[in-house]
């Protein structure tokens, strides 16, 4: 654990810094998966809104 000694014998502890790395851009397969998940999420939200609308109209 990294620490420093200060005047009077006090110790200051510092958090260990994580290793930094360069992010890689998504591959074509990952991009395709993101698009399909976006379409599925949009369809789910639209479907829920339509169900809520029709349920509220039938009461």
ZINOR-V144879 format. One record per residue. RES is the residue in three letters. SS is DSSP state (a for helix, b for strand, c for the rest). PSI is psi as a letter, one per 30 degrees, with the letter a starting at -180 (NA if undefined). OMEGA is omega as a letter, one per 30 degrees, with the letter a starting at -180 (999 if undefined). Layout:
# ZINOR-V144879
((RES,SS,PSI,OMEGA) (RES,SS,PSI,OMEGA))
This chain:
# ZINOR-V144879
((UNK,c,k,l) (UNK,c,k,l) (UNK,b,l,l) (UNK,b,k,l) (UNK,b,k,l) (UNK,c,l,l) (UNK,a,k,a) (UNK,a,g,l) (UNK,a,g,l) (UNK,c,k,l) (UNK,b,k,l) (UNK,b,j,l) (UNK,b,k,l) (UNK,c,k,l) (UNK,c,k,l) (UNK,c,k,a) (UNK,c,k,a) (UNK,c,l,l) (UNK,c,k,a) (UNK,c,k,l) (UNK,c,l,l) (UNK,c,k,l) (UNK,c,k,l) (UNK,c,k,l) (UNK,c,l,a) (UNK,c,k,l) (UNK,c,l,l) (UNK,a,e,l) (UNK,a,e,l) (UNK,a,e,l) (UNK,a,e,l) (UNK,a,e,l) (UNK,a,e,l) (UNK,a,e,l) (UNK,a,e,a) (UNK,a,e,l) (UNK,a,e,l) (UNK,a,e,l) (UNK,a,e,l) (UNK,a,e,l) (UNK,a,e,l) (UNK,a,e,l) (UNK,a,e,l) (UNK,a,e,a) (UNK,a,e,l) (UNK,a,e,l) (UNK,a,e,l) (UNK,a,e,l) (UNK,a,e,l) (UNK,a,e,l) (UNK,a,e,l) (UNK,a,e,a) (UNK,a,e,a) (UNK,a,e,l) (UNK,a,e,a) (UNK,a,f,l) (UNK,a,f,a) (UNK,a,f,a) (UNK,c,NA,999))
